[in-house]
Amino acid sequence: MILNKKIIPLLISTLVIILFSFKLSELKSFTGDELGTLEIQKVKKPIPYNKIVSAIIELLSPVNANNIFYLRISSLIFTLIAVFIWYLNYFKSNVPINIFLGLFITNSFLIDQSIFFRYYSYYFLTSSITLFLIINYFKDLSVNSKLLFSIFGFLVSPYIFHILNGLQFATYFIYIFIFHKIKSIRNRVLIMFLLSVTMIIIAFKPVYLWMLFNWINILDALFVDLDVQNLRGLSLGILIKPIYAVFQMTFGPVIAPTDSIFIFLYMFLYFFILLFLVLNIYKVDRENFYNYIVIGVIPFLVIYLFLQAISFPGFTQLEPKHGILLLPILFAIFTDSYNFLNKRIYYTFYSLIIFFQLIGMNRTLSTHYTDWEHILSKTNTFFEGKNSSSNENKILMDGRAKKTFDFYNRGDHNIKQYYTWEPYDSLVNIINDEEKLVFLLNDYKSYTKLSVQQNWNAGKSSFNRVEQLNFLLDKLNNNFYLEDSYVSYPTFLYLLNRKPILDQANNSFDVWEHHLKDIILPIEYKGCKITSSVTLNQKDSLKLKGRDLIVFNIEGDIKSLKEGDLVGSVESGENVILLKYRQNIWGVFAEFDNIEIDEEKVFYSWDHEPLVSGSINYAGSYFRHRANIYYVELNRSQSDLIIIKSKSKKNNLRVWL
């Protein structure tokens, strides 16, 4: 193929990727592992990645929130280099070029990694190079040369490529050695038997494998603690992970298979198409079929189903991006199939794949992401009204909030930071002294009780953290009332003013778990502004003033309730409103549970997005559905004081304030 015929598609790919990347970068805050990459000296391998990113960080120094897109350009560059290599090495005719153009510019999974300031777009680049080396350049080598180069690739991958590319070279070496080097069927069976025994030994005694990794420091910053004996093991969540990863590589990082019945059907259609294409490659091009299995499918499954299953506490929580070595294989399958299929069938399948990717792109670009610029703006505005004679401004936050807050604060040191893990007594002194205080949380593990199995990458449970946070919340509620908030799960920003009179009963804010993750606060409706919520257990009460309506929902063991059961009451002078289940109060997921609700009593509705997690789930977590909170109007003509009481033995009353 003449190079000039590839220039226009290459330029279109480059331009579209840059535009989409810029748009997504504006939407997504710079946080998490991206902040960790700024400490590039800790990311020593791969060496080329370290050198390039170090140069960009040094060029932009001092790094701050004003040059986020420029920081992310490093990831974008790796993706664009990969595109150039694809056009240069893979295509022999005009039609596959246009096929790849459509696949590439509509793939939101790759776009998402292209603006993520971490090494995953570099991982896509090195995985593409690995594919081209084995498919294009190793093909004409002798068996001994293939073995030699695959050993070399395995050894240099942790330093030059990505460590998981070494797994591809290793499986390729084993394949060539057994099926091409060894001619005797008996010897092949013997070698395969010995490999199987080795895998079984590692499965039962994985400490030997991790000792080797620790010894050569192959995992760089990750050092596995071998003193802890419990293993992750196989579970339903781990078995589903590779399927979910393949799904995301086409449908994007936001949509879940259970998002809707249509997406669920699309997923089955997608896997049918993929299987159909692979089987046709098997019929026509056995060599490439085996290569795709050996350097794509097998390493991909080993990552999720083997390495993760034999891991110790503290091991990385694997996500779809860790399997990105399969994405170049998928691109190759989609483009190669053009040569083998009836063109009408192929274009039908291709159009469906593009349609699926466009669905993912649309959702990726329309999803709400936490706005840290807004958090800093609200914080600074809140402190502007503080008495100038007071001491410095103070913020109480958890660990995951610190780096992101500092990054977006642009070096403003006027805010003194304290942390939720500090000794309780020292925090109490701050709470007792301050007139204004900002409370900022950004780690759901601080307020969700997780076992070691659920919190595997941390290597320990979060029970103690949650208990300490609950103590702090009680103390804060006793001393402060909530002036304003910004809640975009898992981020909670609370702006607190001291109560004029200490009132332990009048709590005004709390945190919640994943079932309410998709509600964004504050909400204003019917003249009422909702900034947070509190939960009332059995016999708890809450005193309020100046309210025309009360917003609430019931939580807990809802299945034990019957229609008409008394779960609470609202007292306003002599007026008493009884809260009865399925008459004027329901659970947030009532519609998902096929329970009829009174639409006139709905205060606010939102879409619950599916939570695909192997460690965290609740009734309705896997599905997209409508969620509601409800209200009752009050007649406050006789009294300004409102008392809300919980009267259920097994359920909590959540009051939105």
C-alpha positions, 0 to 999 in steps of 0.5 A, spaced: 500 500 500 502 506 498 504 511 504 500 517 501 493 513 501 494 512 508 495 519 510 488 522 510 485 516 514 491 517 519 490 525 520 483 524 521 484 519 526 489 523 529 485 529 529 479 526 532 482 522 538 485 529 540 478 532 540 475 527 544 481 527 548 481 534 550 473 534 551 474 528 556 480 531 559 475 537 561 470 533 564 474 528 568 478 531 574 485 529 575 486 525 581 487 518 584 493 514 580 494 520 576 497 524 582 501 518 583 504 519 576 507 526 578 512 522 583 515 519 577 521 517 580 517 511 584 515 509 577 521 506 575 519 501 569 518 501 563 524 506 562 522 509 556 515 511 559 519 514 565 524 518 561 518 521 557 513 522 562 519 525 567 521 530 561 514 532 560 513 533 568 520 537 568 517 541 562 511 543 565 514 545 572 511 547 577 505 542 575 498 545 577 491 544 575 492 549 570 496 544 565 492 538 566 491 537 559 498 538 557 500 533 563 495 528 559 499 529 553 504 524 554 498 518 554 495 521 548 502 521 544 503 514 546 496 512 543 497 516 537 504 513 536 500 506 536 496 509 531 501 511 526 504 504 527 498 500 525 497 504 519 505 503 517 505 496 519 498 492 518 494 494 512 495 492 505 489 495 502 485 501 502 478 498 505 482 495 512 484 502 513 478 505 513 475 499 517 480 501 522 479 508 522 472 507 524 474 502 530 479 507 532 476 513 533 469 511 536 473 506 541 471 510 548 475 505 552 481 507 548 480 514 548 479 514 556 486 511 557 489 516 552 487 522 557 489 518 563 496 520 566 498 513 567 502 508 563 496 504 560 496 508 553 503 506 553 501 499 555 496 499 549 502 501 544 507 496 547 501 491 546 501 493 539 508 492 538 508 485 541 502 483 536 506 486 530 513 483 532 509 476 532 504 476 527 509 480 522 516 479 523 517 473 527 513 469 522 518 468 517 524 466 522 526 460 524 524 456 530 530 457 534 530 465 532 523 465 534 525 462 541 531 466 542 527 473 540 521 471 545 526 469 551 529 476 549 522 479 549 520 476 556 526 479 559 526 486 557 518 487 557 518 489 564 524 494 563 522 497 555 515 494 554 509 493 560 511 487 564 504 484 562 507 484 555 512 479 558 507 474 559 505 474 552 512 473 550 512 467 555 506 464 552 509 465 545 515 461 547 511 455 550 507 455 544 513 455 539 517 450 543 512 445 544 508 445 537 514 447 533 520 445 536 519 438 539 517 433 534 515 427 538 508 427 540 510 423 546 515 429 548 509 434 547 505 430 552 510 430 557 512 437 557 505 439 557 504 434 563 510 438 567 507 445 565 500 443 568 504 440 574 508 446 575 501 450 574 498 446 580 504 447 584 504 454 584 496 454 585 497 451 591 504 454 593 503 461 590 508 464 595 514 461 590 512 465 584 511 471 589 518 470 592 521 470 585 517 476 583 519 480 589 527 477 589 527 481 582 523 486 584 519 485 577 513 489 580 517 495 581 513 499 587 508 493 588 512 488 593 507 482 596 507 481 603 508 474 604 507 473 611 499 473 610 497 466 608 490 467 606 489 467 598 484 471 594 482 464 590 476 464 585 470 467 586 464 469 581 466 476 581 473 474 578 470 469 573 466 475 570 472 480 570 475 478 563 468 478 560 466 484 563 473 487 561 472 485 553 465 488 554 468 495 556 473 494 550 468 495 545 462 499 550 466 503 553 468 504 561 461 507 563 456 502 561 455 496 564 452 490 561 446 490 565 444 498 564 438 496 560 435 490 556 438 493 550 445 493 552 444 486 555 442 483 548 447 488 545 452 484 549 450 477 547 450 479 540 457 482 540 460 476 543 456 472 538 459 476 532 466 476 536 466 468 536 463 468 529 469 472 526 474 468 530 471 461 528 472 464 521 479 466 522 480 459 524 477 456 518 481 460 513 488 463 517 490 457 522 497 461 523 494 467 526 488 464 529 493 460 534 497 467 535 491 470 537 490 465 542 497 464 544 499 472 545 492 474 546 486 470 550 491 466 554 495 471 557 489 475 558 485 469 562 492 468 566 492 475 568 485 475 571 483 468 573 490 465 575 495 471 577 489 474 581 486 468 584 493 466 587 494 473 590 495 475 597 492 481 600 495 488 598 495 485 591 493 490 585 485 490 584 485 488 577 481 492 572 479 492 565 485 496 563 490 491 566 487 487 560 488 492 555 493 487 551 487 484 548 485 490 545 490 490 539 488 483 538 480 485 537 482 490 532 486 485 528 480 480 528 475 486 526 480 488 520 482 481 518 475 478 518 474 483 512 478 478 508 474 472 509 467 473 510 461 475 505 462 482 504 454 483 506 455 479 512 461 483 514 459 490 513 453 488 517 457 486 523 462 492 522 456 497 523 453 493 529 460 494 532 461 501 530 454 502 533 456 499 540 462 503 540 458 509 539 453 508 544 459 507 549 462 514 546 456 518 548 455 515 555 462 516 556 462 524 554 455 525 557 457 522 564 457 526 570 464 526 573 466 529 580 468 537 579 474 538 583 474 546 581 467 547 584 469 544 590 475 549 591 471 554 589 465 553 594 471 552 599 474 558 598 467 562 597 465 559 604 472 562 608 471 569 605 466 570 610 470 568 616 472 573 621 479 576 619 481 576 626 480 568 627 485 563 626 487 560 619 482 556 615 481 549 617 479 543 613 478 536 615 479 531 610 481 523 609 487 521 605 484 520 598 482 527 598 489 530 600 493 530 594 487 532 589 485 538 594 492 540 594 493 539 586 487 543 585 488 548 590 494 551 586 499 552 592 494 556 596 497 555 603 491 559 607 488 552 609 490 548 614 489 541 613 487 535 618 486 528 617 480 523 619 486 518 621 489 523 627 488 521 634 481 523 636 483 527 642 487 532 637 481 532 632 476 534 638 480 540 640 479 543 633 472 541 632 471 545 639 475 551 637 473 553 630 467 557 628 467 554 621 470 548 618 470 544 611 469 537 612 471 533 605 471 525 604 473 522 598 474 515 599 468 510 600 472 505 604 472 511 610 465 510 611 463 503 608 465 497 612 469 492 608 472 485 609 479 484 607 476 480 601 472 486 599 478 491 600 484 486 597 488 491 594 489 495 601 490 488 605 486 489 611 479 491 613 476 498 613 472 497 620 476 501 624 476 507 619 469 507 619 468 506 626 473 512 627 469 516 622 462 515 625 465 518 632 467 524 628 460 525 625 457 525 631 462 530 634 461 534 628 453 534 628 453 536 635 457 542 634 456 544 627 450 545 622 451 544 615 450 551 611 452 548 604 454 541 601 457 538 594 456 531 594 458 527 588 459 520 590 464 518 593 466 525 594 462 529 600 464 536 601 460 539 607 461 546 609 460 547 617 458 553 621 458 552 629 451 551 632 449 557 637 447 552 642 449 545 643 444 541 640 445 533 640 439 531 637 439 536 631 444 532 626 444 535 619 449 531 615 451 524 614 455 519 609 452 514 605 454 507 601 453 505 594 446 504 594 445 512 594 452 513 589 448 516 583 444 522 587 448 529 586 447 534 592 445 539 593 438 539 590 433 544 590 425 543 589 419 545 591 422 551 595 426 546 599 434 545 598 437 538 600 444 538 602 445 532 606 441 526 610 441 523 616 439 516 618 434 515 624 434 508 628 429 505 632 426 510 637 431 515 634 428 522 633 430 529 630 428 536 631 427 541 626 425 548 625 422 552 619 420 546 615 414 546 610 415 539 608 419 533 610 423 529 605 425 521 607 425 514 605 425 507 608 432 503 609 434 496 611 430 490 611 424 492 607 422 485 605 420 484 612 415 490 612 407 490 610 403 495 607 401 500 612 406 498 617 408 504 622 415 506 621 415 513 623 412 519 625 412 527 624 410 531 629 408 539 628 405 541 635 398 537 635 399 535 628 401 528 627 403 525 621 404 517 621 409 514 616 406 508 614 410 503 609 407 503 602 402 509 603 406 515 604 413 512 605 417 507 600 424 505 599 429 508 594 428 502 590 421 501 590 420 501 583 425 496 582 422 491 587 415 492 583 412 496 588 407 501 586 408 508 589 404 514 589 408 519 584 405 525 587 409 524 593 415 523 590 420 529 591 426 527 587 428 521 582 434 519 579 437 514 575 441 508 579 447 506 575 449 499 575 455 497 580 459 491 577 463 489 583 465 482 585 466 485 592 460 490 593 453 489 592 446 490 594 439 489 592 439 492 585 446 494 585 447 490 578 442 494 574 440 501 572 433 503 574 429 509 577 430 511 584 426 516 588 425 520 595 419 522 598 416 528 602 410 530 606 407 537 606 406 540 613 401 544 617 406 549 621 400 554 623 400 551 631 408 550 632 414 551 629 418 545 632 418 539 628 419 532 631 421 526 627 421 519 630 423 512 627 418 507 630 421 501 626 425 495 629 428 493 623 429 499 619 432 506 618 428 512 617 433 516 612 431 524 613 433 529 607 435 535 610 
